[in-house]
Amino acid sequence: MDHEAQLADLRTQLAGVAMVRRTDCLDACERANVIVVQPSAEGRKAGGRPVWLGQVNDPDAAADIATWVKDGGPGLAEAPDILDLYTFSPSRRVRHELDD
């Protein structure tokens, strides 16, 4: 898996639509690559919550995520069913930090 290429590809696909940030640790190393899709302000108002996706090592999965984000993401657009294979819940500590 070329992590840098995946990051560059996501940034290119989502340019002008969403910010793609990189971090070293999300406390889920066993699920690398981890992508967290945060809802937009509008998505959060509609009930959207962050969606954690793990083991995103397939270019097609990353493309599905980018398409979902372009369509509105959490709270505004239904995630493709295939992403259910990647979805997981982070630890309570991490969830608490995100909700603050």
N, CA, C and O atoms as a GROMACS GRO file, in nm:
protein
  400
    1MET      N    1   0.085  -0.119   0.000
    1MET     CA    2   0.000   0.000   0.000
    1MET      C    3   0.089   0.123   0.000
    1MET      O    4   0.175   0.139   0.086
    2ASP      N    5   0.067   0.209  -0.095
    2ASP     CA    6   0.140   0.335  -0.102
    2ASP      C    7   0.057   0.441  -0.031
    2ASP      O    8  -0.033   0.501  -0.090
    3HIS      N    9   0.088   0.464   0.096
    3HIS     CA   10   0.012   0.555   0.180
    3HIS      C   11   0.015   0.699   0.128
    3HIS      O   12  -0.087   0.769   0.129
    4GLU      N   13   0.130   0.740   0.082
    4GLU     CA   14   0.143   0.877   0.030
    4GLU      C   15   0.058   0.896  -0.096
    4GLU      O   16  -0.004   1.001  -0.114
    5ALA      N   17   0.055   0.795  -0.180
    5ALA     CA   18  -0.026   0.804  -0.302
    5ALA      C   19  -0.175   0.808  -0.268
    5ALA      O   20  -0.251   0.882  -0.330
    6GLN      N   21  -0.216   0.729  -0.168
    6GLN     CA   22  -0.357   0.731  -0.127
    6GLN      C   23  -0.395   0.868  -0.074
    6GLN      O   24  -0.501   0.921  -0.108
    7LEU      N   25  -0.310   0.926   0.008
    7LEU     CA   26  -0.335   1.059   0.063
    7LEU      C   27  -0.344   1.163  -0.050
    7LEU      O   28  -0.436   1.245  -0.052
    8ALA      N   29  -0.249   1.160  -0.141
    8ALA     CA   30  -0.249   1.254  -0.253
    8ALA      C   31  -0.374   1.237  -0.339
    8ALA      O   32  -0.432   1.336  -0.384
    9ASP      N   33  -0.414   1.114  -0.361
    9ASP     CA   34  -0.532   1.087  -0.443
    9ASP      C   35  -0.658   1.141  -0.375
    9ASP      O   36  -0.742   1.204  -0.440
   10LEU      N   37  -0.672   1.117  -0.245
   10LEU     CA   38  -0.788   1.169  -0.173
   10LEU      C   39  -0.790   1.322  -0.176
   10LEU      O   40  -0.896   1.383  -0.195
   11ARG      N   41  -0.675   1.383  -0.157
   11ARG     CA   42  -0.669   1.530  -0.162
   11ARG      C   43  -0.709   1.582  -0.299
   11ARG      O   44  -0.778   1.684  -0.309
   12THR      N   45  -0.666   1.515  -0.402
   12THR     CA   46  -0.702   1.557  -0.538
   12THR      C   47  -0.851   1.540  -0.562
   12THR      O   48  -0.916   1.630  -0.614
   13GLN      N   49  -0.906   1.424  -0.524
   13GLN     CA   50  -1.047   1.397  -0.548
   13GLN      C   51  -1.138   1.491  -0.469
   13GLN      O   52  -1.248   1.524  -0.513
   14LEU      N   53  -1.091   1.534  -0.351
   14LEU     CA   54  -1.177   1.615  -0.264
   14LEU      C   55  -1.140   1.763  -0.261
   14LEU      O   56  -1.192   1.839  -0.179
   15ALA      N   57  -1.051   1.804  -0.350
   15ALA     CA   58  -1.011   1.945  -0.357
   15ALA      C   59  -1.135   2.032  -0.379
   15ALA      O   60  -1.215   2.007  -0.468
   16GLY      N   61  -1.147   2.134  -0.296
   16GLY     CA   62  -1.260   2.225  -0.306
   16GLY      C   63  -1.389   2.173  -0.245
   16GLY      O   64  -1.490   2.243  -0.242
   17VAL      N   65  -1.387   2.048  -0.197
   17VAL     CA   66  -1.506   1.986  -0.138
   17VAL      C   67  -1.488   1.965   0.012
   17VAL      O   68  -1.576   1.996   0.091
   18ALA      N   69  -1.373   1.910   0.049
   18ALA     CA   70  -1.347   1.877   0.189
   18ALA      C   71  -1.198   1.886   0.217
   18ALA      O   72  -1.114   1.871   0.127
   19MET      N   73  -1.166   1.911   0.343
   19MET     CA   74  -1.026   1.914   0.384
   19MET      C   75  -0.982   1.772   0.422
   19MET      O   76  -1.052   1.702   0.494
   20VAL      N   77  -0.867   1.732   0.372
   20VAL     CA   78  -0.810   1.602   0.406
   20VAL      C   79  -0.689   1.629   0.492
   20VAL      O   80  -0.592   1.692   0.449
   21ARG      N   81  -0.696   1.580   0.615
   21ARG     CA   82  -0.585   1.600   0.710
   21ARG      C   83  -0.518   1.466   0.736
   21ARG      O   84  -0.580   1.360   0.729
   22ARG      N   85  -0.391   1.475   0.767
   22ARG     CA   86  -0.314   1.355   0.800
   22ARG      C   87  -0.271   1.365   0.946
   22ARG      O   88  -0.233   1.472   0.994
   23THR      N   89  -0.277   1.253   1.014
   23THR     CA   90  -0.229   1.247   1.151
   23THR      C   91  -0.150   1.118   1.169
   23THR      O   92  -0.166   1.023   1.093
   24ASP      N   93  -0.064   1.118   1.268
   24ASP     CA   94   0.017   0.998   1.291
   24ASP      C   95  -0.055   0.891   1.368
   24ASP      O   96  -0.030   0.772   1.347
   25CYS      N   97  -0.146   0.930   1.459
   25CYS     CA   98  -0.207   0.828   1.544
   25CYS      C   99  -0.352   0.862   1.577
   25CYS      O  100  -0.383   0.973   1.621
   26LEU      N  101  -0.439   0.765   1.555
   26LEU     CA  102  -0.579   0.777   1.594
   26LEU      C  103  -0.617   0.667   1.694
   26LEU      O  104  -0.735   0.642   1.717
   27ASP      N  105  -0.515   0.603   1.752
   27ASP     CA  106  -0.536   0.495   1.849
   27ASP      C  107  -0.606   0.375   1.788
   27ASP      O  108  -0.680   0.305   1.857
   28ALA      N  109  -0.584   0.351   1.661
   28ALA     CA  110  -0.644   0.235   1.594
   28ALA      C  111  -0.545   0.178   1.493
   28ALA      O  112  -0.582   0.143   1.381
   29CYS      N  113  -0.419   0.169   1.534
   29CYS     CA  114  -0.312   0.127   1.442
   29CYS      C  115  -0.339  -0.010   1.380
   29CYS      O  116  -0.299  -0.036   1.266
   30GLU      N  117  -0.406  -0.097   1.454
   30GLU     CA  118  -0.434  -0.231   1.403
   30GLU      C  119  -0.533  -0.228   1.286
   30GLU      O  120  -0.554  -0.330   1.220
   31ARG      N  121  -0.593  -0.113   1.261
   31ARG     CA  122  -0.691  -0.098   1.153
   31ARG      C  123  -0.641  -0.009   1.039
   31ARG      O  124  -0.720   0.036   0.956
   32ALA      N  125  -0.511   0.018   1.035
   32ALA     CA  126  -0.456   0.108   0.932
   32ALA      C  127  -0.488   0.053   0.793
   32ALA      O  128  -0.487  -0.068   0.770
   33ASN      N  129  -0.513   0.140   0.706
   33ASN     CA  130  -0.531   0.283   0.707
   33ASN      C  131  -0.669   0.319   0.762
   33ASN      O  132  -0.770   0.260   0.725
   34VAL      N  133  -0.669   0.418   0.850
   34VAL     CA  134  -0.794   0.465   0.910
   34VAL      C  135  -0.830   0.599   0.849
   34VAL      O  136  -0.746   0.688   0.836
   35ILE      N  137  -0.956   0.612   0.811
   35ILE     CA  138  -1.009   0.738   0.760
   35ILE      C  139  -1.131   0.772   0.844
   35ILE      O  140  -1.221   0.690   0.861
   36VAL      N  141  -1.135   0.894   0.896
   36VAL     CA  142  -1.250   0.942   0.971
   36VAL      C  143  -1.318   1.049   0.887
   36VAL      O  144  -1.256   1.148   0.849
   37VAL      N  145  -1.445   1.027   0.859
   37VAL     CA  146  -1.521   1.124   0.780
   37VAL      C  147  -1.608   1.203   0.877
   37VAL      O  148  -1.703   1.151   0.936
   38GLN      N  149  -1.573   1.330   0.892
   38GLN     CA  150  -1.648   1.420   0.979
   38GLN      C  151  -1.764   1.480   0.900
   38GLN      O  152  -1.746   1.513   0.782
   39PRO      N  153  -1.881   1.494   0.960
   39PRO     CA  154  -1.990   1.561   0.888
   39PRO      C  155  -1.962   1.710   0.875
   39PRO      O  156  -1.892   1.770   0.957
   40SER      N  157  -2.017   1.769   0.772
   40SER     CA  158  -2.011   1.914   0.757
   40SER      C  159  -2.102   1.974   0.864
   40SER      O  160  -2.174   1.902   0.932
   41ALA      N  161  -2.099   2.105   0.878
   41ALA     CA  162  -2.189   2.171   0.974
   41ALA      C  163  -2.334   2.138   0.941
   41ALA      O  164  -2.414   2.110   1.031
   42GLU      N  165  -2.367   2.142   0.814
   42GLU     CA  166  -2.503   2.108   0.771
   42GLU      C  167  -2.534   1.961   0.800
   42GLU      O  168  -2.645   1.927   0.842
   43GLY      N  169  -2.436   1.873   0.776
   43GLY     CA  170  -2.455   1.731   0.804
   43GLY      C  171  -2.473   1.704   0.951
   43GLY      O  172  -2.554   1.619   0.989
   44ARG      N  173  -2.398   1.776   1.036
   44ARG     CA  174  -2.411   1.758   1.181
   44ARG      C  175  -2.551   1.803   1.226
   44ARG      O  176  -2.613   1.738   1.310
   45LYS      N  177  -2.600   1.916   1.170
   45LYS     CA  178  -2.735   1.963   1.205
   45LYS      C  179  -2.841   1.860   1.167
   45LYS      O  180  -2.946   1.851   1.230
   46ALA      N  181  -2.812   1.783   1.062
   46ALA     CA  182  -2.906   1.680   1.015
   46ALA      C  183  -2.887   1.548   1.090
   46ALA      O  184  -2.952   1.448   1.058
   47GLY      N  185  -2.799   1.547   1.191
   47GLY     CA  186  -2.779   1.427   1.272
   47GLY      C  187  -2.656   1.346   1.237
   47GLY      O  188  -2.635   1.240   1.295
   48GLY      N  189  -2.576   1.392   1.144
   48GLY     CA  190  -2.455   1.319   1.106
   48GLY      C  191  -2.352   1.317   1.217
   48GLY      O  192  -2.334   1.416   1.288
   49ARG      N  193  -2.286   1.205   1.231
   49ARG     CA  194  -2.178   1.186   1.329
   49ARG      C  195  -2.053   1.141   1.255
   49ARG      O  196  -2.063   1.093   1.142
   50PRO      N  197  -1.936   1.155   1.316
   50PRO     CA  198  -1.815   1.105   1.250
   50PRO      C  199  -1.826   0.956   1.220
   50PRO      O  200  -1.878   0.879   1.301
   51VAL      N  201  -1.777   0.916   1.105
   51VAL     CA  202  -1.776   0.776   1.064
   51VAL      C  203  -1.632   0.731   1.053
   51VAL      O  204  -1.552   0.791   0.980
   52TRP      N  205  -1.598   0.625   1.126
   52TRP     CA  206  -1.463   0.570   1.126
   52TRP      C  207  -1.458   0.451   1.032
   52TRP      O  208  -1.540   0.360   1.039
   53LEU      N  209  -1.359   0.454   0.944
   53LEU     CA  210  -1.340   0.347   0.847
   53LEU      C  211  -1.197   0.295   0.862
   53LEU      O  212  -1.102   0.372   0.858
   54GLY      N  213  -1.184   0.165   0.877
   54GLY     CA  214  -1.052   0.106   0.897
   54GLY      C  215  -1.016   0.008   0.786
   54GLY      O  216  -1.102  -0.042   0.714
   55GLN      N  217  -0.888  -0.017   0.775
   55GLN     CA  218  -0.831  -0.107   0.675
   55GLN      C  219  -0.867  -0.064   0.534
   55GLN      O  220  -0.897  -0.145   0.447
   56VAL      N  221  -0.863   0.068   0.514
   56VAL     CA  222  -0.892   0.125   0.382
   56VAL      C  223  -0.762   0.120   0.301
   56VAL      O  224  -0.692   0.220   0.287
   57ASN      N  225  -0.734   0.002   0.248
   57ASN     CA  226  -0.611  -0.020   0.173
   57ASN      C  227  -0.638  -0.051   0.027
   57ASN      O  228  -0.548  -0.089  -0.048
   58ASP      N  229  -0.761  -0.035  -0.014
   58ASP     CA  230  -0.803  -0.062  -0.150
   58ASP      C  231  -0.838   0.070  -0.218
   58ASP      O  232  -0.920   0.146  -0.165
   59PRO      N  233  -0.780   0.099  -0.333
   59PRO     CA  234  -0.811   0.224  -0.402
   59PRO      C  235  -0.960   0.242  -0.431
   59PRO      O  236  -1.010   0.354  -0.430
   60ASP      N  237  -1.030   0.133  -0.457
   60ASP     CA  238  -1.174   0.143  -0.484
   60ASP      C  239  -1.250   0.188  -0.359
   60ASP      O  240  -1.346   0.264  -0.369
   61ALA      N  241  -1.207   0.142  -0.241
   61ALA     CA  242  -1.272   0.186  -0.116
   61ALA      C  243  -1.248   0.334  -0.094
   61ALA      O  244  -1.340   0.406  -0.056
   62ALA      N  245  -1.127   0.380  -0.117
   62ALA     CA  246  -1.098   0.523  -0.101
   62ALA      C  247  -1.180   0.605  -0.201
   62ALA      O  248  -1.228   0.713  -0.167
   63ALA      N  249  -1.198   0.554  -0.322
   63ALA     CA  250  -1.280   0.624  -0.422
   63ALA      C  251  -1.426   0.629  -0.377
   63ALA      O  252  -1.493   0.730  -0.397
   64ASP      N  253  -1.475   0.519  -0.318
   64ASP     CA  254  -1.613   0.518  -0.267
   64ASP      C  255  -1.631   0.621  -0.156
   64ASP      O  256  -1.734   0.688  -0.148
   65ILE      N  257  -1.530   0.634  -0.070
   65ILE     CA  258  -1.536   0.732   0.038
   65ILE      C  259  -1.539   0.873  -0.021
   65ILE      O  260  -1.619   0.957   0.021
   66ALA      N  261  -1.453   0.900  -0.117
   66ALA     CA  262  -1.448   1.033  -0.180
   66ALA      C  263  -1.581   1.066  -0.247
   66ALA      O  264  -1.627   1.180  -0.237
   67THR      N  265  -1.641   0.971  -0.314
   67THR     CA  266  -1.770   0.994  -0.379
   67THR      C  267  -1.877   1.027  -0.276
   67THR      O  268  -1.957   1.118  -0.296
   68TRP      N  269  -1.878   0.952  -0.166
   68TRP     CA  270  -1.975   0.975  -0.059
   68TRP      C  271  -1.959   1.116  -0.001
   68TRP      O  272  -2.058   1.186   0.022
   69VAL      N  273  -1.834   1.157   0.022
   69VAL     CA  274  -1.810   1.292   0.075
   69VAL      C  275  -1.857   1.397  -0.025
   69VAL      O  276  -1.920   1.496   0.014
   70LYS      N  277  -1.829   1.378  -0.153
   70LYS     CA  278  -1.875   1.472  -0.255
   70LYS      C  279  -2.028   1.480  -0.258
   70LYS      O  280  -2.084   1.585  -0.288
   71ASP      N  281  -2.094   1.368  -0.227
   71ASP     CA  282  -2.241   1.364  -0.226
   71ASP      C  283  -2.301   1.428  -0.100
   71ASP      O  284  -2.422   1.448  -0.093
   72GLY      N  285  -2.217   1.461  -0.001
   72GLY     CA  286  -2.266   1.526   0.120
   72GLY      C  287  -2.212   1.465   0.248
   72GLY      O  288  -2.204   1.534   0.350
   73GLY      N  289  -2.176   1.337   0.246
   73GLY     CA  290  -2.118   1.272   0.363
   73GLY      C  291  -2.219   1.248   0.474
   73GLY      O  292  -2.340   1.254   0.450
   74PRO      N  293  -2.171   1.221   0.596
   74PRO     CA  294  -2.258   1.186   0.708
   74PRO      C  295  -2.368   1.289   0.732
   74PRO      O  296  -2.343   1.410   0.737
   75GLY      N  297  -2.489   1.239   0.747
   75GLY     CA  298  -2.603   1.324   0.776
   75GLY      C  299  -2.674   1.375   0.653
   75GLY      O  300  -2.791   1.412   0.660
   76LEU      N  301  -2.605   1.376   0.538
   76LEU     CA  302  -2.665   1.431   0.416
   76LEU      C  303  -2.675   1.329   0.304
   76LEU      O  304  -2.763   1.341   0.218
   77ALA      N  305  -2.588   1.231   0.302
   77ALA     CA  306  -2.589   1.131   0.195
   77ALA      C  307  -2.570   0.993   0.256
   77ALA      O  308  -2.497   0.975   0.353
   78GLU      N  309  -2.638   0.898   0.200
   78GLU     CA  310  -2.625   0.759   0.244
   78GLU      C  311  -2.489   0.706   0.200
   78GLU      O  312  -2.451   0.720   0.084
   79ALA      N  313  -2.417   0.644   0.293
   79ALA     CA  314  -2.288   0.585   0.258
   79ALA      C  315  -2.312   0.462   0.171
   79ALA      O  316  -2.410   0.390   0.191
   80PRO      N  317  -2.224   0.437   0.074
   80PRO     CA  318  -2.237   0.314  -0.005
   80PRO      C  319  -2.232   0.192   0.087
   80PRO      O  320  -2.154   0.189   0.182
   81ASP      N  321  -2.315   0.092   0.059
   81ASP     CA  322  -2.323  -0.028   0.144
   81ASP      C  323  -2.187  -0.094   0.163
   81ASP      O  324  -2.160  -0.148   0.270
   82ILE      N  325  -2.101  -0.089   0.063
   82ILE     CA  326  -1.970  -0.154   0.071
   82ILE      C  327  -1.887  -0.098   0.187
   82ILE      O  328  -1.801  -0.167   0.241
   83LEU      N  329  -1.912   0.028   0.224
   83LEU     CA  330  -1.834   0.087   0.333
   83LEU      C  331  -1.866   0.026   0.468
   83LEU      O  332  -1.791   0.045   0.564
   84ASP      N  333  -1.978  -0.047   0.479
   84ASP     CA  334  -2.008  -0.119   0.603
   84ASP      C  335  -1.895  -0.216   0.640
   84ASP      O  336  -1.873  -0.243   0.758
   85LEU      N  337  -1.825  -0.267   0.539
   85LEU     CA  338  -1.715  -0.360   0.564
   85LEU      C  339  -1.598  -0.293   0.636
   85LEU      O  340  -1.517  -0.360   0.700
   86TYR      N  341  -1.590  -0.162   0.627
   86TYR     CA  342  -1.477  -0.088   0.682
   86TYR      C  343  -1.511  -0.012   0.810
   86TYR      O  344  -1.421   0.032   0.882
   87THR      N  345  -1.640   0.003   0.839
   87THR     CA  346  -1.683   0.086   0.951
   87THR      C  347  -1.654   0.018   1.084
   87THR      O  348  -1.674  -0.102   1.100
   88PHE      N  349  -1.605   0.098   1.181
   88PHE     CA  350  -1.583   0.048   1.317
   88PHE      C  351  -1.605   0.162   1.415
   88PHE      O  352  -1.609   0.279   1.376
   89SER      N  353  -1.618   0.127   1.542
   89SER     CA  354  -1.634   0.226   1.649
   89SER      C  355  -1.500   0.245   1.720
   89SER      O  356  -1.437   0.147   1.760
   90PRO      N  357  -1.457   0.370   1.735
   90PRO     CA  358  -1.332   0.395   1.806
   90PRO      C  359  -1.352   0.375   1.957
   90PRO      O  360  -1.464   0.355   2.003
   91SER      N  361  -1.244   0.380   2.030
   91SER     CA  362  -1.252   0.367   2.175
   91SER      C  363  -1.334   0.481   2.235
   91SER      O  364  -1.348   0.586   2.172
   92ARG      N  365  -1.386   0.461   2.353
   92ARG     CA  366  -1.464   0.566   2.420
   92ARG      C  367  -1.383   0.692   2.441
   92ARG      O  368  -1.434   0.803   2.425
   93ARG      N  369  -1.257   0.677   2.476
   93ARG     CA  370  -1.170   0.793   2.498
   93ARG      C  371  -1.159   0.876   2.371
   93ARG      O  372  -1.170   0.999   2.376
   94VAL      N  373  -1.138   0.812   2.260
   94VAL     CA  374  -1.124   0.884   2.133
   94VAL      C  375  -1.257   0.949   2.096
   94VAL      O  376  -1.259   1.064   2.052
   95ARG      N  377  -1.368   0.878   2.112
   95ARG     CA  378  -1.500   0.936   2.083
   95ARG      C  379  -1.524   1.059   2.168
   95ARG      O  380  -1.575   1.160   2.118
   96HIS      N  381  -1.487   1.053   2.295
   96HIS     CA  382  -1.506   1.166   2.386
   96HIS      C  383  -1.424   1.286   2.339
   96HIS      O  384  -1.473   1.399   2.339
   97GLU      N  385  -1.300   1.263   2.298
   97GLU     CA  386  -1.215   1.372   2.250
   97GLU      C  387  -1.273   1.437   2.126
   97GLU      O  388  -1.264   1.558   2.110
   98LEU      N  389  -1.333   1.358   2.038
   98LEU     CA  390  -1.392   1.413   1.915
   98LEU      C  391  -1.518   1.494   1.943
   98LEU      O  392  -1.546   1.591   1.872
   99ASP      N  393  -1.594   1.456   2.044
   99ASP     CA  394  -1.719   1.525   2.074
   99ASP      C  395  -1.695   1.657   2.149
   99ASP      O  396  -1.786   1.740   2.157
  100ASP      N  397  -1.577   1.676   2.202
  100ASP     CA  398  -1.549   1.802   2.276
  100ASP      C  399  -1.532   1.919   2.183
  100ASP      O  400  -1.508   2.031   2.228
   0.00000   0.00000   0.00000
